[in-house]
Amino acid sequence: MAPTPTADSLLASHQTPYTDRTLDAIRDLHLVFSQHDKAVEYTVFAQCRNARSLYIGCADRGTPTFAVAPLQQLLAALRRLERLEFAEHVRQLANLRLPTFLRYLSLPVEAVEGARLDYLFVWEIKLSFCLKCSGSAAVPPLPRLPWDTLKSVELVFERDPTQELVLLAGQTQGGVRALKLHAVRITHHCYELHLFIQPARLGLLELAHAALGGSRLRRLVIGSDEDQHLSLTGRWDSLLNLHLNLHLYLPTENLPSDLFAIIEACPNLLHLDLAHVAFSSGLTGTYAPDTWLAKPAHRLATGAPALFGLLYRLRHDTRVIRFQVWGPNVREAVRWSRRTAAEDFVGERYCLE
């Protein structure tokens, strides 16, 4: 059997139209492979030795696998690679050994068994990790992860995440095994049509606290397409930044008592972001985000009492120095900020790029 050719040996026998200067300037690679790729095609990308980010897709969606040996050599050649992301439809990585110099890794849960993640435990890599769990019933549960060393984690679910988050609580021992974790994002996408949507018995925030409340988590982002119970029964002293994208509806006649109970449970909170929130039934008209600032403060008390009440409590009863609200148009937001907890909030409207 002939020895497997290396990138250098292949490049010695193949000329490419790319100059070294061009290839050295490339920082981000977005590649789509298939089972029919030739080894020499990988060697062209292996010349991009300054690449920092690599996205890998697969053209064979029916049987999403590809040759691992040349991919293994490609990863070995990209010594400055920091971010590696596999497309959601990639299923088998056939014992692919991932490089130890990564700082961010994203892959589907189906691919975890094939990828050799043992190095994460052995080398104690400080990694930001994204795991995508599809809605298929055949998808395996949340794998064991090196919670002792992970810096940040993103979990993306296309199914009810309750089972995985309960399992997560066992892995982290309520967060005490994840003391280096400082940022977590949990997203639940629901692609099925529900005529009658019932909130989960425990909301995502409550489940996240059960899994990570004992950690030193500073930033938490939670998003869901479905209705959620808005509650947090335990204190979360370490949390400084909370972003909720939960399609909240706080109508005119109700003050956001549940929301403020959550804020009180996070006594050191400095930044609060609410996305897709409705503070009145007239959100698309009179009380759109770009008109909240046009109202005198005393008119907010009668026109949008939920917003007025929340701002009042944030001003007098919390350490929050930045409060942001996005309406249904996520490109438009209103930000209230102050330099210290002793000052009044100053509001401004802005558009996201």
Secondary structure, DSSP 8 states (H G I E B T S, - for coil): ------HHHHHHH---S--HHHHHH--EEEEEE-TT--HHHHHHHHT-TT--EEEEEES-SSS----HHHHHHHHHH-TT--EEEE-TT----TT-B--TT-SEEEEEGGGTTTSB-HHHHHTT---EEEEEE-S-TTS-------TTT-SEEEEEESS--HHHHHHHHHHHGGGTT-TT--EEEEEE---S--SS----SS-HHHHHHHHHTTS---EEEEEESS-------S--TT--EEEEES--B--TT---HHHHHHHHT-TT--EEEEES-BSSTTTTTTT-HHHHTTS-HHHHHHHSHHHHHHHHHHHHH----EEEEE-SSTTEEEEEE-SSTTS--EEEEEE--
